[in-house]
Every structure is written in C-alpha cells, then in structure tokens.
C-alpha cells in the first residue's frame, strides 16, 4: 500500500535530494529467515541513548521501526516488508502517537494506537489503500479508557471506561451491593463509525467467540451480547456473581439471596440447565469485603475440567467437576497459585519449609514438587511425573532459575539459571532464552499495558552440550516468527539496525 502521505513524503525527499541529503534506507529480505540478516541499517548519524526504548512493531510480514526516540517531535517511522525488502516512510505512526496494535477485520488489517493522553486512534486501514490518516476513535467517553488487545480471530476491539460507579468500599464482581462497575465500548475498524456502547453498568464480561460476549450487569442480569451490533439476549437474572469457563458451554453463578449464605450453581449454557454445586456461606466476606480480595470467586482448571471456590482464609474450600457438577474433595492446604493444565498449585502446611504441590482435583491426588526456603515458586508445566517451576532471584525480580522436579524420585535439577521467564523450546535440547537487563524509558499513555519495556539479552542454549550462542544484547524490541526465527531492533550493537536471526524450531 502506497498512501497519499507516502507520495507526499517521496516528493519532499526528492526535492531535498543533494549532496547533504540523507540516503533512503535500503532493505534486505528474509522470508523465510534462514541466516542472520541485517534487514536495514540504522542511519549513519544514529547515536543511541542508553535506557531508552526504540520502536519496532511487527504485523504479518510488515515491520514498522524507528531509530528516533519515542518522544522526538520529528520522529519518523518506516515500513519494511521482510519478504521483499521494500522500505518506505510510514506516516500514520506520526510523532505523538504510540503503541500500535492490529484488529483483523474481514476486509483486512486495521491499525490502532493512542496519543500521549491515552486517547485511542485508528492509525491506518491496511484494507483500504490510502486510508491512513490517524483519527480518534469516535463515540468514546472523554477520559481515556484501558484497552485489551484483540485476540487472534476477534472481530472487534474493546475499550473500557473505569469506573462508572463506586462504592464507599471497593467491592468487585458482585451484583446488588454497590460494586465497582465499568463501561464497555466496541469498535470494528471503521474510523468514521463510532464505537458501540454495550453497557455502563458491567461487573464482568467474558469473550465467547469472535463476535459474542457474556455480560454480567450490576442488576444481576447476564446477557449474551452480539459485539458487532450491540443486540443482546437475556440469559439469566438474580445472579450475584458469575464466572465463565471459557470452555464454550459452562458458567458458575451464585444466586442473589440474603448476602449471608447463597447457593452456587453450574449452568450448561447450551441447555439452560443448572445443578447446585455449593453454598457460599461466607457471602458477607466475599468480593473484597474481607481480608482476601478473591474470596467468593470460582476458578477453573486450565483444561476446564474442574472448578474451585476461593475461601476467606486464602485457599480453596469447595470444588466440583464441570461435566457433572459432582462435588470434589479439597485437600488440606494453606494457599494457592492458580492452575496449570488440569492441576491446581497449592501450598501445604509445614513447620519448617515452604511446600508446594500439584492437586489433581478429578483424581484427588496431591503430589509435592517444591520443599525448601521461602521462594514463592511459580509452576510452569506438568508432564506426567515431571514438573518445571521458576524461582525468582532474591535480588532481581526480572530473572531467576528454572528447576525440573521428578515426582517419582523426588529429585530436582536446575535447568536454567539467571534468565527470564518462559524459555522457548526449539527442539529436544535447544531453547531460546533471554536475560532481562531492566526497565526502559518508553512511550507514554500505553493504552493496553501497565508494563514498561524491558531490555533483554537473547541467546540459544543447548542443554545437551551446555553451549550458549549469543544472538544479541541490550535488545528492547523483538518479535518471533513461528518455526523461523526472530526479528529485533539492535540499537547498541556494533552494526545497529533491524536484524533477522534464525532458530529453526524442529
């Protein structure tokens, strides 16, 4: 797509050409990524600043990048196609606009972003040639609202207006108690069409599929809402609290009663049938009205097979099967840290050590995977009798150690030391890993993240040989292409530029 803004920029560059004019960048192709390739070099006069983020964003095979500071009033982005090597100025991401992210519509990609105050903009319609003039999203409240990035396949973009009502005490997710509510607006990519307001009195919402939502209102009603039109269908009334299973068919809900002891049901959304699975007899302490904010909430295992109720002491007090609603026995424990696959991670009482176990609620089995000094380990994965977990370094919250525990023998082995979370396994022994250097100064008003950008050192580690191959250091922006490799902006290396590096997953 060569836009009117691009044509204008070419005319300006052409008029300025001469012995003192900077050269247009020349791009290289890497599609697929088969060798380390500098796709485009940094400008000859580029002087990087430490601890500052430089922008790189990847959408399909298009790479948007800049070697100007995010706050440079003359900042210029460029668009590079990694398959052709073509490079052209990219006017839609103008100075003062930040944090681009895409919505994939039936007609093509639409790019959104925000200004320094957090106001959302439609930056560029990739689906309409030349329609790349940034425009504010119409129909939203004056104050900026938080944004969640559209998941792959979603047909709409969501904008939140927090908080549309407030109580004297912060109550969450419960109807009829004066809880915090929020407004929800959806937008479908058309810059001249206002966002659709779905409601201003929402307690919770759940994405069902590419176009449908479940919305729990402060009135106690649950509606199925078409996010494309705003049309809604009343499914339930008298609902104090609701939790969707993201399994496509079940909802746990608590009935509005005396706010002391209220029944809880499991609903099959396909048939509309309910089965009672528990009684919340500590309702008055639920939803942030007691010592634990999560009291009264229900959590599904990641495989959607079981649900468990969070009690007032910080641990699970009831559980049920999702397929039948049958009650499940809850083992003695003193804390929990969510679910991995079909397991809950629970902590066990011990007079000396911190102890963590996996609880299989369907089988009723509890298996210990960590025993030692206070560490708050994070469960990463369970594969039969093998568990992997992460322990944050005592003096560095960005890096830590990954351990593997054999539950049959009780043996533990260090897998990686001094790296960030979630190494990517490339084959039987090779992993893509990073070491986090620290937070960077980045764009203001990020509409879809509370996290600052982080500089990282990237490498490939072969656990079979112990070899470590450095890819690049002090990298603020990187993007992975499945089964190919990664693209990153290297501002501080000996040959600064936008690079592609293969890692060939097998």
Secondary structure by P-SEA (a helix, b strand, c coil): cccaaaaaaaaaaaaaccccccccbbbbbccccccccccccccccccccccbbbbbbbcccbbbbbcccccccbbbbbbbcccccbbbbbccccccccbbbbbbcccbbbbbbccccccccccccccccccccccccccccccbbbbccccccccbbbbbcccccccccccccccccccccbbbbbbccccccccccccccccccccccccbbbbbccccccccccccccbbbbccccccbbbbccccbbbbbbccccccbbbbbbbcccccbbbbccccccccccccccccccccbbbbcccccbbbbbcccccccbbbbccccbbbbbccccccccccccbbbbbbbbcccbbbbbbcccccbbbbcccccccccccccccccbbbbcccccccccbbbbbbbcccccbbbbcccccccbbbbccccccbbbbbcccccccccccccccccccbbbbbbcccccbbbbcccccccccccccccccccccccccccccccccccc
